[in-house]
Amino acid sequence: MPYLYTCPECRTKSDPYRTETGARGHGDDHRHEFHGGDHPYGEAIVPVERPQLTRSDLRILALVALLLLAGLISKLL
């Protein structure tokens, strides 16, 4: 699950990081650069939910995969 750093004082958030440690490192850098090392009230490391595929998304994905497979088979024949 990806994580991002948020700073409510600056009204900013980081790009998502693969690990919580990466987001914390970003927060450390931000804190030292913009807040003299102090922790702004309300800063947080937030887990980012990945969007779930809907049934229609899965149908489109299956159709694209089927078309690619059909194209590969036609090239082989």
Phi and psi restraints in degrees (range 20) as a CNS / XPLOR table:
assign (resid 1 and name C) (resid 2 and name N)
       (resid 2 and name CA) (resid 2 and name C) 1.0 -74.0 20.0 2
assign (resid 2 and name N) (resid 2 and name CA)
       (resid 2 and name C) (resid 3 and name N) 1.0 159.3 20.0 2
assign (resid 2 and name C) (resid 3 and name N)
       (resid 3 and name CA) (resid 3 and name C) 1.0 -134.5 20.0 2
assign (resid 3 and name N) (resid 3 and name CA)
       (resid 3 and name C) (resid 4 and name N) 1.0 152.6 20.0 2
assign (resid 3 and name C) (resid 4 and name N)
       (resid 4 and name CA) (resid 4 and name C) 1.0 -137.3 20.0 2
assign (resid 4 and name N) (resid 4 and name CA)
       (resid 4 and name C) (resid 5 and name N) 1.0 157.2 20.0 2
assign (resid 4 and name C) (resid 5 and name N)
       (resid 5 and name CA) (resid 5 and name C) 1.0 -98.1 20.0 2
assign (resid 5 and name N) (resid 5 and name CA)
       (resid 5 and name C) (resid 6 and name N) 1.0 136.1 20.0 2
assign (resid 5 and name C) (resid 6 and name N)
       (resid 6 and name CA) (resid 6 and name C) 1.0 -123.7 20.0 2
assign (resid 6 and name N) (resid 6 and name CA)
       (resid 6 and name C) (resid 7 and name N) 1.0 140.3 20.0 2
assign (resid 6 and name C) (resid 7 and name N)
       (resid 7 and name CA) (resid 7 and name C) 1.0 -124.7 20.0 2
assign (resid 7 and name N) (resid 7 and name CA)
       (resid 7 and name C) (resid 8 and name N) 1.0 105.2 20.0 2
assign (resid 7 and name C) (resid 8 and name N)
       (resid 8 and name CA) (resid 8 and name C) 1.0 -68.3 20.0 2
assign (resid 8 and name N) (resid 8 and name CA)
       (resid 8 and name C) (resid 9 and name N) 1.0 -26.2 20.0 2
assign (resid 8 and name C) (resid 9 and name N)
       (resid 9 and name CA) (resid 9 and name C) 1.0 -66.5 20.0 2
assign (resid 9 and name N) (resid 9 and name CA)
       (resid 9 and name C) (resid 10 and name N) 1.0 -41.9 20.0 2
assign (resid 9 and name C) (resid 10 and name N)
       (resid 10 and name CA) (resid 10 and name C) 1.0 -90.1 20.0 2
assign (resid 10 and name N) (resid 10 and name CA)
       (resid 10 and name C) (resid 11 and name N) 1.0 -8.4 20.0 2
assign (resid 10 and name C) (resid 11 and name N)
       (resid 11 and name CA) (resid 11 and name C) 1.0 55.6 20.0 2
assign (resid 11 and name N) (resid 11 and name CA)
       (resid 11 and name C) (resid 12 and name N) 1.0 50.9 20.0 2
assign (resid 11 and name C) (resid 12 and name N)
       (resid 12 and name CA) (resid 12 and name C) 1.0 -133.9 20.0 2
assign (resid 12 and name N) (resid 12 and name CA)
       (resid 12 and name C) (resid 13 and name N) 1.0 157.5 20.0 2
assign (resid 12 and name C) (resid 13 and name N)
       (resid 13 and name CA) (resid 13 and name C) 1.0 -141.4 20.0 2
assign (resid 13 and name N) (resid 13 and name CA)
       (resid 13 and name C) (resid 14 and name N) 1.0 151.9 20.0 2
assign (resid 13 and name C) (resid 14 and name N)
       (resid 14 and name CA) (resid 14 and name C) 1.0 -82.6 20.0 2
assign (resid 14 and name N) (resid 14 and name CA)
       (resid 14 and name C) (resid 15 and name N) 1.0 168.3 20.0 2
assign (resid 14 and name C) (resid 15 and name N)
       (resid 15 and name CA) (resid 15 and name C) 1.0 -67.8 20.0 2
assign (resid 15 and name N) (resid 15 and name CA)
       (resid 15 and name C) (resid 16 and name N) 1.0 156.6 20.0 2
assign (resid 15 and name C) (resid 16 and name N)
       (resid 16 and name CA) (resid 16 and name C) 1.0 -65.6 20.0 2
assign (resid 16 and name N) (resid 16 and name CA)
       (resid 16 and name C) (resid 17 and name N) 1.0 142.5 20.0 2
assign (resid 16 and name C) (resid 17 and name N)
       (resid 17 and name CA) (resid 17 and name C) 1.0 -112.7 20.0 2
assign (resid 17 and name N) (resid 17 and name CA)
       (resid 17 and name C) (resid 18 and name N) 1.0 148.8 20.0 2
assign (resid 17 and name C) (resid 18 and name N)
       (resid 18 and name CA) (resid 18 and name C) 1.0 -65.4 20.0 2
assign (resid 18 and name N) (resid 18 and name CA)
       (resid 18 and name C) (resid 19 and name N) 1.0 -31.2 20.0 2
assign (resid 18 and name C) (resid 19 and name N)
       (resid 19 and name CA) (resid 19 and name C) 1.0 -121.8 20.0 2
assign (resid 19 and name N) (resid 19 and name CA)
       (resid 19 and name C) (resid 20 and name N) 1.0 157.8 20.0 2
assign (resid 19 and name C) (resid 20 and name N)
       (resid 20 and name CA) (resid 20 and name C) 1.0 -65.6 20.0 2
assign (resid 20 and name N) (resid 20 and name CA)
       (resid 20 and name C) (resid 21 and name N) 1.0 -33.9 20.0 2
assign (resid 20 and name C) (resid 21 and name N)
       (resid 21 and name CA) (resid 21 and name C) 1.0 -61.9 20.0 2
assign (resid 21 and name N) (resid 21 and name CA)
       (resid 21 and name C) (resid 22 and name N) 1.0 -40.0 20.0 2
assign (resid 21 and name C) (resid 22 and name N)
       (resid 22 and name CA) (resid 22 and name C) 1.0 -62.6 20.0 2
assign (resid 22 and name N) (resid 22 and name CA)
       (resid 22 and name C) (resid 23 and name N) 1.0 -42.5 20.0 2
assign (resid 22 and name C) (resid 23 and name N)
       (resid 23 and name CA) (resid 23 and name C) 1.0 -67.1 20.0 2
assign (resid 23 and name N) (resid 23 and name CA)
       (resid 23 and name C) (resid 24 and name N) 1.0 -37.6 20.0 2
assign (resid 23 and name C) (resid 24 and name N)
       (resid 24 and name CA) (resid 24 and name C) 1.0 -65.6 20.0 2
assign (resid 24 and name N) (resid 24 and name CA)
       (resid 24 and name C) (resid 25 and name N) 1.0 -38.3 20.0 2
assign (resid 24 and name C) (resid 25 and name N)
       (resid 25 and name CA) (resid 25 and name C) 1.0 -62.4 20.0 2
assign (resid 25 and name N) (resid 25 and name CA)
       (resid 25 and name C) (resid 26 and name N) 1.0 -40.8 20.0 2
assign (resid 25 and name C) (resid 26 and name N)
       (resid 26 and name CA) (resid 26 and name C) 1.0 -61.6 20.0 2
assign (resid 26 and name N) (resid 26 and name CA)
       (resid 26 and name C) (resid 27 and name N) 1.0 -43.0 20.0 2
assign (resid 26 and name C) (resid 27 and name N)
       (resid 27 and name CA) (resid 27 and name C) 1.0 -62.2 20.0 2
assign (resid 27 and name N) (resid 27 and name CA)
       (resid 27 and name C) (resid 28 and name N) 1.0 -41.2 20.0 2
assign (resid 27 and name C) (resid 28 and name N)
       (resid 28 and name CA) (resid 28 and name C) 1.0 -59.8 20.0 2
assign (resid 28 and name N) (resid 28 and name CA)
       (resid 28 and name C) (resid 29 and name N) 1.0 -46.8 20.0 2
assign (resid 28 and name C) (resid 29 and name N)
       (resid 29 and name CA) (resid 29 and name C) 1.0 -61.8 20.0 2
assign (resid 29 and name N) (resid 29 and name CA)
       (resid 29 and name C) (resid 30 and name N) 1.0 -45.3 20.0 2
assign (resid 29 and name C) (resid 30 and name N)
       (resid 30 and name CA) (resid 30 and name C) 1.0 -61.4 20.0 2
assign (resid 30 and name N) (resid 30 and name CA)
       (resid 30 and name C) (resid 31 and name N) 1.0 -45.6 20.0 2
assign (resid 30 and name C) (resid 31 and name N)
       (resid 31 and name CA) (resid 31 and name C) 1.0 -60.1 20.0 2
assign (resid 31 and name N) (resid 31 and name CA)
       (resid 31 and name C) (resid 32 and name N) 1.0 -44.2 20.0 2
assign (resid 31 and name C) (resid 32 and name N)
       (resid 32 and name CA) (resid 32 and name C) 1.0 -69.5 20.0 2
assign (resid 32 and name N) (resid 32 and name CA)
       (resid 32 and name C) (resid 33 and name N) 1.0 -37.6 20.0 2
assign (resid 32 and name C) (resid 33 and name N)
       (resid 33 and name CA) (resid 33 and name C) 1.0 -74.1 20.0 2
assign (resid 33 and name N) (resid 33 and name CA)
       (resid 33 and name C) (resid 34 and name N) 1.0 -40.5 20.0 2
assign (resid 33 and name C) (resid 34 and name N)
       (resid 34 and name CA) (resid 34 and name C) 1.0 -109.6 20.0 2
assign (resid 34 and name N) (resid 34 and name CA)
       (resid 34 and name C) (resid 35 and name N) 1.0 -16.4 20.0 2
assign (resid 34 and name C) (resid 35 and name N)
       (resid 35 and name CA) (resid 35 and name C) 1.0 -129.2 20.0 2
assign (resid 35 and name N) (resid 35 and name CA)
       (resid 35 and name C) (resid 36 and name N) 1.0 17.7 20.0 2
assign (resid 35 and name C) (resid 36 and name N)
       (resid 36 and name CA) (resid 36 and name C) 1.0 60.5 20.0 2
assign (resid 36 and name N) (resid 36 and name CA)
       (resid 36 and name C) (resid 37 and name N) 1.0 25.7 20.0 2
assign (resid 36 and name C) (resid 37 and name N)
       (resid 37 and name CA) (resid 37 and name C) 1.0 89.3 20.0 2
assign (resid 37 and name N) (resid 37 and name CA)
       (resid 37 and name C) (resid 38 and name N) 1.0 -10.0 20.0 2
assign (resid 37 and name C) (resid 38 and name N)
       (resid 38 and name CA) (resid 38 and name C) 1.0 -75.4 20.0 2
assign (resid 38 and name N) (resid 38 and name CA)
       (resid 38 and name C) (resid 39 and name N) 1.0 152.8 20.0 2
assign (resid 38 and name C) (resid 39 and name N)
       (resid 39 and name CA) (resid 39 and name C) 1.0 -90.9 20.0 2
assign (resid 39 and name N) (resid 39 and name CA)
       (resid 39 and name C) (resid 40 and name N) 1.0 113.8 20.0 2
assign (resid 39 and name C) (resid 40 and name N)
       (resid 40 and name CA) (resid 40 and name C) 1.0 -63.4 20.0 2
assign (resid 40 and name N) (resid 40 and name CA)
       (resid 40 and name C) (resid 41 and name N) 1.0 141.7 20.0 2
assign (resid 40 and name C) (resid 41 and name N)
       (resid 41 and name CA) (resid 41 and name C) 1.0 -62.2 20.0 2
assign (resid 41 and name N) (resid 41 and name CA)
       (resid 41 and name C) (resid 42 and name N) 1.0 125.4 20.0 2
assign (resid 41 and name C) (resid 42 and name N)
       (resid 42 and name CA) (resid 42 and name C) 1.0 93.8 20.0 2
assign (resid 42 and name N) (resid 42 and name CA)
       (resid 42 and name C) (resid 43 and name N) 1.0 0.0 20.0 2
assign (resid 42 and name C) (resid 43 and name N)
       (resid 43 and name CA) (resid 43 and name C) 1.0 -64.2 20.0 2
assign (resid 43 and name N) (resid 43 and name CA)
       (resid 43 and name C) (resid 44 and name N) 1.0 152.4 20.0 2
assign (resid 43 and name C) (resid 44 and name N)
       (resid 44 and name CA) (resid 44 and name C) 1.0 -156.1 20.0 2
assign (resid 44 and name N) (resid 44 and name CA)
       (resid 44 and name C) (resid 45 and name N) 1.0 157.3 20.0 2
assign (resid 44 and name C) (resid 45 and name N)
       (resid 45 and name CA) (resid 45 and name C) 1.0 -104.0 20.0 2
assign (resid 45 and name N) (resid 45 and name CA)
       (resid 45 and name C) (resid 46 and name N) 1.0 121.0 20.0 2
assign (resid 45 and name C) (resid 46 and name N)
       (resid 46 and name CA) (resid 46 and name C) 1.0 -116.4 20.0 2
assign (resid 46 and name N) (resid 46 and name CA)
       (resid 46 and name C) (resid 47 and name N) 1.0 127.1 20.0 2
assign (resid 46 and name C) (resid 47 and name N)
       (resid 47 and name CA) (resid 47 and name C) 1.0 -71.0 20.0 2
assign (resid 47 and name N) (resid 47 and name CA)
       (resid 47 and name C) (resid 48 and name N) 1.0 140.4 20.0 2
assign (resid 47 and name C) (resid 48 and name N)
       (resid 48 and name CA) (resid 48 and name C) 1.0 -105.1 20.0 2
assign (resid 48 and name N) (resid 48 and name CA)
       (resid 48 and name C) (resid 49 and name N) 1.0 122.2 20.0 2
assign (resid 48 and name C) (resid 49 and name N)
       (resid 49 and name CA) (resid 49 and name C) 1.0 -75.9 20.0 2
assign (resid 49 and name N) (resid 49 and name CA)
       (resid 49 and name C) (resid 50 and name N) 1.0 134.3 20.0 2
assign (resid 49 and name C) (resid 50 and name N)
       (resid 50 and name CA) (resid 50 and name C) 1.0 -80.5 20.0 2
assign (resid 50 and name N) (resid 50 and name CA)
       (resid 50 and name C) (resid 51 and name N) 1.0 139.6 20.0 2
assign (resid 50 and name C) (resid 51 and name N)
       (resid 51 and name CA) (resid 51 and name C) 1.0 -65.5 20.0 2
assign (resid 51 and name N) (resid 51 and name CA)
       (resid 51 and name C) (resid 52 and name N) 1.0 140.9 20.0 2
assign (resid 51 and name C) (resid 52 and name N)
       (resid 52 and name CA) (resid 52 and name C) 1.0 -86.3 20.0 2
assign (resid 52 and name N) (resid 52 and name CA)
       (resid 52 and name C) (resid 53 and name N) 1.0 142.0 20.0 2
assign (resid 52 and name C) (resid 53 and name N)
       (resid 53 and name CA) (resid 53 and name C) 1.0 -76.0 20.0 2
assign (resid 53 and name N) (resid 53 and name CA)
       (resid 53 and name C) (resid 54 and name N) 1.0 134.7 20.0 2
assign (resid 53 and name C) (resid 54 and name N)
       (resid 54 and name CA) (resid 54 and name C) 1.0 -85.9 20.0 2
assign (resid 54 and name N) (resid 54 and name CA)
       (resid 54 and name C) (resid 55 and name N) 1.0 170.6 20.0 2
assign (resid 54 and name C) (resid 55 and name N)
       (resid 55 and name CA) (resid 55 and name C) 1.0 -61.3 20.0 2
assign (resid 55 and name N) (resid 55 and name CA)
       (resid 55 and name C) (resid 56 and name N) 1.0 -39.4 20.0 2
assign (resid 55 and name C) (resid 56 and name N)
       (resid 56 and name CA) (resid 56 and name C) 1.0 -68.3 20.0 2
assign (resid 56 and name N) (resid 56 and name CA)
       (resid 56 and name C) (resid 57 and name N) 1.0 -35.0 20.0 2
assign (resid 56 and name C) (resid 57 and name N)
       (resid 57 and name CA) (resid 57 and name C) 1.0 -61.3 20.0 2
assign (resid 57 and name N) (resid 57 and name CA)
       (resid 57 and name C) (resid 58 and name N) 1.0 -42.5 20.0 2
assign (resid 57 and name C) (resid 58 and name N)
       (resid 58 and name CA) (resid 58 and name C) 1.0 -65.6 20.0 2
assign (resid 58 and name N) (resid 58 and name CA)
       (resid 58 and name C) (resid 59 and name N) 1.0 -37.6 20.0 2
assign (resid 58 and name C) (resid 59 and name N)
       (resid 59 and name CA) (resid 59 and name C) 1.0 -63.7 20.0 2
assign (resid 59 and name N) (resid 59 and name CA)
       (resid 59 and name C) (resid 60 and name N) 1.0 -43.9 20.0 2
assign (resid 59 and name C) (resid 60 and name N)
       (resid 60 and name CA) (resid 60 and name C) 1.0 -64.7 20.0 2
assign (resid 60 and name N) (resid 60 and name CA)
       (resid 60 and name C) (resid 61 and name N) 1.0 -43.0 20.0 2
assign (resid 60 and name C) (resid 61 and name N)
       (resid 61 and name CA) (resid 61 and name C) 1.0 -60.6 20.0 2
assign (resid 61 and name N) (resid 61 and name CA)
       (resid 61 and name C) (resid 62 and name N) 1.0 -43.1 20.0 2
assign (resid 61 and name C) (resid 62 and name N)
       (resid 62 and name CA) (resid 62 and name C) 1.0 -64.4 20.0 2
assign (resid 62 and name N) (resid 62 and name CA)
       (resid 62 and name C) (resid 63 and name N) 1.0 -40.2 20.0 2
assign (resid 62 and name C) (resid 63 and name N)
       (resid 63 and name CA) (resid 63 and name C) 1.0 -63.8 20.0 2
assign (resid 63 and name N) (resid 63 and name CA)
       (resid 63 and name C) (resid 64 and name N) 1.0 -44.2 20.0 2
assign (resid 63 and name C) (resid 64 and name N)
       (resid 64 and name CA) (resid 64 and name C) 1.0 -63.0 20.0 2
assign (resid 64 and name N) (resid 64 and name CA)
       (resid 64 and name C) (resid 65 and name N) 1.0 -42.9 20.0 2
assign (resid 64 and name C) (resid 65 and name N)
       (resid 65 and name CA) (resid 65 and name C) 1.0 -62.5 20.0 2
assign (resid 65 and name N) (resid 65 and name CA)
       (resid 65 and name C) (resid 66 and name N) 1.0 -41.6 20.0 2
assign (resid 65 and name C) (resid 66 and name N)
       (resid 66 and name CA) (resid 66 and name C) 1.0 -63.3 20.0 2
assign (resid 66 and name N) (resid 66 and name CA)
       (resid 66 and name C) (resid 67 and name N) 1.0 -42.9 20.0 2
assign (resid 66 and name C) (resid 67 and name N)
       (resid 67 and name CA) (resid 67 and name C) 1.0 -64.9 20.0 2
assign (resid 67 and name N) (resid 67 and name CA)
       (resid 67 and name C) (resid 68 and name N) 1.0 -40.1 20.0 2
assign (resid 67 and name C) (resid 68 and name N)
       (resid 68 and name CA) (resid 68 and name C) 1.0 -64.4 20.0 2
assign (resid 68 and name N) (resid 68 and name CA)
       (resid 68 and name C) (resid 69 and name N) 1.0 -42.5 20.0 2
assign (resid 68 and name C) (resid 69 and name N)
       (resid 69 and name CA) (resid 69 and name C) 1.0 -63.1 20.0 2
assign (resid 69 and name N) (resid 69 and name CA)
       (resid 69 and name C) (resid 70 and name N) 1.0 -43.6 20.0 2
assign (resid 69 and name C) (resid 70 and name N)
       (resid 70 and name CA) (resid 70 and name C) 1.0 -63.0 20.0 2
assign (resid 70 and name N) (resid 70 and name CA)
       (resid 70 and name C) (resid 71 and name N) 1.0 -38.9 20.0 2
assign (resid 70 and name C) (resid 71 and name N)
       (resid 71 and name CA) (resid 71 and name C) 1.0 -64.7 20.0 2
assign (resid 71 and name N) (resid 71 and name CA)
       (resid 71 and name C) (resid 72 and name N) 1.0 -40.7 20.0 2
assign (resid 71 and name C) (resid 72 and name N)
       (resid 72 and name CA) (resid 72 and name C) 1.0 -66.1 20.0 2
assign (resid 72 and name N) (resid 72 and name CA)
       (resid 72 and name C) (resid 73 and name N) 1.0 -41.3 20.0 2
assign (resid 72 and name C) (resid 73 and name N)
       (resid 73 and name CA) (resid 73 and name C) 1.0 -64.3 20.0 2
assign (resid 73 and name N) (resid 73 and name CA)
       (resid 73 and name C) (resid 74 and name N) 1.0 -41.7 20.0 2
assign (resid 73 and name C) (resid 74 and name N)
       (resid 74 and name CA) (resid 74 and name C) 1.0 -65.7 20.0 2
assign (resid 74 and name N) (resid 74 and name CA)
       (resid 74 and name C) (resid 75 and name N) 1.0 -31.0 20.0 2
assign (resid 74 and name C) (resid 75 and name N)
       (resid 75 and name CA) (resid 75 and name C) 1.0 -69.7 20.0 2
assign (resid 75 and name N) (resid 75 and name CA)
       (resid 75 and name C) (resid 76 and name N) 1.0 -32.9 20.0 2
assign (resid 75 and name C) (resid 76 and name N)
       (resid 76 and name CA) (resid 76 and name C) 1.0 -76.1 20.0 2
assign (resid 76 and name N) (resid 76 and name CA)
       (resid 76 and name C) (resid 77 and name N) 1.0 -27.2 20.0 2
